[in-house]
Amino acid sequence: KAQDEAPVLGSIVLASVLLKTGGYGMLKMCNMYVITFTKELITDNLFMVLMATMLCLLQSDLKKFVAYSSVTHNTMLLILLFSEYISFEIGSIFLMISHGVISNSLFFMVGVYSFSSLSPLLFKQDNIMMISPKLWYTCMIIVFLNAGSPRSVALV
């Protein structure tokens, strides 16, 4: 909700700095304490990832789409941190880096589209490909990277 109601610059700062600080703190805390309910936490977080993904697919507001996508990335980060393997900790660092770059790019693109069409709604973005095809293709590449397509850092 905070990313949705904040201005675009606030959403970019939230996705890049504040969420990464919390993720780094979780990385340090998970190493200090043994979590006894690891399997239950991973199962709950997988369910939350599924629900956030479904909410993401149902959005017509582009900013809400990016915000729910960010929630999905951060929940996947928790799943990686709750599993107690060193390689998953390294994967969580890569996921934090990719989320910081990709989510910021998506929030920037949503800001550009909202400014040009005066609306963040998806169905109001009908002529973006005709007006600026390079910007549209760039946005599509960022969306595919956000989805964790092969050859991207988000495919962890």
C-alpha positions in Angstrom: 0.0 0.0 0.0 2.9 2.4 0.8 4.4 1.9 -2.7 1.1 2.4 -4.4 0.2 5.7 -2.6 3.6 7.2 -2.6 4.8 9.4 -5.5 7.0 7.7 -8.1 10.3 9.0 -6.5 9.1 7.8 -3.1 8.4 4.3 -4.5 11.8 4.2 -6.2 13.5 5.1 -2.9 11.4 2.6 -1.0 12.2 -0.2 -3.5 15.9 0.6 -3.7 17.1 1.6 -0.3 14.6 0.8 2.5 13.6 -2.7 1.4 17.2 -3.7 0.8 18.2 -2.5 4.3 15.4 -4.7 5.7 16.6 -7.6 3.6 20.2 -7.2 4.7 19.0 -7.1 8.3 17.0 -10.3 7.8 20.1 -11.9 6.2 22.2 -11.0 9.3 19.5 -12.1 11.7 18.8 -15.4 10.0 22.4 -16.4 10.5 22.3 -15.6 14.2 19.1 -17.6 15.1 18.0 -21.1 14.3 14.3 -20.9 13.2 12.4 -24.0 14.3 9.4 -23.6 12.1 11.3 -23.3 8.8 9.2 -25.6 6.7 6.0 -24.0 7.9 7.4 -20.5 7.2 8.5 -21.5 3.7 5.1 -23.0 3.0 3.3 -19.9 4.2 5.6 -17.7 2.1 5.1 -19.8 -1.0 1.3 -19.4 -0.5 1.8 -15.6 -0.2 3.9 -15.6 -3.4 1.1 -17.3 -5.2 -1.5 -14.9 -3.9 0.6 -11.8 -4.7 1.2 -13.2 -8.2 -2.5 -13.6 -8.7 -3.2 -10.1 -7.4 -0.4 -8.9 -9.8 -2.1 -10.5 -12.7 -5.5 -8.9 -11.9 -4.3 -5.3 -11.7 -5.3 -2.7 -14.2 -3.3 0.0 -12.4 0.4 -0.2 -13.4 1.7 1.2 -10.2 -0.2 -1.5 -8.2 1.2 -4.1 -10.6 4.8 -3.1 -9.9 4.0 -2.8 -6.1 2.6 -6.4 -6.0 5.5 -7.6 -8.0 7.8 -6.0 -5.5 5.9 -7.8 -2.7 6.4 -11.1 -4.6 10.2 -10.5 -4.9 10.5 -9.7 -1.2 8.5 -12.7 -0.2 10.8 -14.9 -2.4 13.7 -13.2 -0.6 12.2 -14.4 2.7 11.9 -18.0 1.4 15.6 -17.9 0.4 16.6 -16.6 3.8 14.5 -19.1 5.7 16.2 -22.1 4.0 19.5 -22.5 5.7 21.9 -23.0 2.8 24.9 -20.8 2.0 24.1 -20.9 -1.7 20.6 -19.6 -1.0 22.0 -16.7 1.0 24.1 -15.8 -2.0 21.0 -16.1 -4.2 19.2 -13.8 -1.8 21.9 -11.2 -2.3 21.5 -11.5 -6.1 17.7 -11.2 -5.7 18.1 -8.1 -3.7 20.4 -6.5 -6.3 18.1 -7.5 -9.2 15.0 -6.3 -7.3 16.7 -2.9 -6.6 17.5 -2.4 -10.3 14.4 -3.9 -11.9 11.7 -2.5 -9.6 13.3 1.0 -9.8 13.2 0.7 -13.6 9.6 -0.4 -13.5 8.5 2.4 -11.2 10.3 4.9 -13.5 8.6 3.5 -16.5 5.2 3.7 -14.8 6.0 7.3 -13.9 6.9 8.1 -17.5 3.7 6.4 -18.8 1.5 8.0 -16.2 3.0 11.4 -17.0 2.5 11.0 -20.8 -1.0 9.6 -20.7 -2.1 11.4 -17.4 -3.3 8.0 -16.0 -1.6 5.0 -14.4 -4.3 2.7 -15.7 -3.3 -0.1 -18.1 -6.2 0.4 -20.6 -5.3 4.1 -21.0 -1.9 3.2 -22.3 -3.2 2.2 -25.7 -0.9 4.2 -28.1 2.4 4.1 -26.2 3.9 1.7 -28.8 2.9 4.1 -31.6 4.2 7.2 -29.8 7.5 5.8 -28.5 8.4 2.3 -29.6 11.9 2.3 -28.1 10.4 3.2 -24.7 7.8 0.5 -25.0 10.3 -2.2 -26.0 12.6 -1.1 -23.1 9.6 -1.5 -20.7 8.8 -4.9 -22.1 12.4 -6.1 -21.6 12.3 -4.8 -18.0 8.9 -6.6 -17.4 10.4 -9.9 -18.8 13.5 -9.4 -16.5 11.1 -8.8 -13.6 9.3 -12.1 -14.4 12.6 -14.0 -13.9 13.2 -14.9 -17.5 16.3 -16.9 -18.4 19.6 -15.0 -18.6 18.4 -12.5 -16.0 19.6 -12.0 -12.5 16.1 -12.4 -11.1 16.1 -16.0 -12.2 17.3 -17.2 -8.8 
